[in-house]
Amino acid sequence: MPSVETLGEYATLAVAVHGVALLIVNMTPTPKDNEALDTYSRLVVKSYRAIEILAGIISPKVKR
């Protein structure tokens, strides 16, 4: 089972990838990639919430 630190690193990586994707989408004029990023953004937010919940269950001290 991955440690809380590892899950945090994955979350950080996901946020960084999201930032790069957002930059690319905003630089291009096509609406199709905007729709794809919107779907990806919702997935990232849900994943991050799940990581926070799991971290709170694994160790209540993580939330402090």
C-alpha positions as CSV (number, residue, x, y, z in Angstrom):
1,M,0.0,0.0,0.0
2,P,1.5,3.4,-0.9
3,S,2.4,5.7,1.9
4,V,0.7,9.1,2.5
5,E,3.9,10.8,1.2
6,T,3.7,8.8,-2.1
7,L,0.0,9.7,-2.5
8,G,0.9,13.4,-2.0
9,E,3.6,13.1,-4.7
10,Y,1.1,11.7,-7.1
11,A,-1.4,14.5,-6.3
12,T,1.4,17.1,-6.9
13,L,2.2,15.4,-10.2
14,A,-1.4,15.4,-11.3
15,V,-1.7,19.2,-10.4
16,A,1.5,19.9,-12.4
17,V,0.2,18.0,-15.4
18,H,-3.1,19.7,-15.2
19,G,-1.4,23.1,-15.1
20,V,0.6,22.3,-18.3
21,A,-2.5,21.0,-20.0
22,L,-4.4,24.2,-19.0
23,L,-1.6,26.3,-20.4
24,I,-1.6,24.5,-23.7
25,V,-5.4,24.6,-24.0
26,N,-5.5,28.3,-23.4
27,M,-2.9,28.9,-26.0
28,T,-4.8,27.0,-28.7
29,P,-8.0,28.3,-30.3
30,T,-9.8,25.0,-30.7
31,P,-12.9,24.3,-28.6
32,K,-12.4,20.5,-28.8
33,D,-9.4,20.5,-26.5
34,N,-11.2,22.8,-24.1
35,E,-13.9,20.1,-23.7
36,A,-11.3,17.4,-23.2
37,L,-9.6,19.5,-20.5
38,D,-12.9,20.1,-18.8
39,T,-13.5,16.4,-18.5
40,Y,-9.9,15.9,-17.3
41,S,-10.2,18.7,-14.7
42,R,-13.3,17.1,-13.2
43,L,-11.4,13.8,-12.9
44,V,-8.4,15.5,-11.2
45,V,-10.7,17.3,-8.7
46,K,-12.5,14.0,-7.8
47,S,-9.2,12.2,-7.5
48,Y,-7.7,14.8,-5.2
49,R,-10.8,14.7,-3.0
50,A,-10.5,10.9,-2.8
51,I,-6.8,11.2,-1.8
52,E,-7.7,13.7,0.9
53,I,-10.4,11.4,2.3
54,L,-8.1,8.4,2.2
55,A,-5.4,10.4,3.9
56,G,-7.8,11.5,6.6
57,I,-8.8,7.8,7.2
58,I,-5.2,6.6,7.2
59,S,-3.9,9.2,9.5
60,P,-6.0,11.9,11.1
61,K,-2.8,14.0,11.7
62,V,-2.5,14.6,7.9
63,K,-5.3,17.1,8.0
64,R,-3.5,19.3,10.6
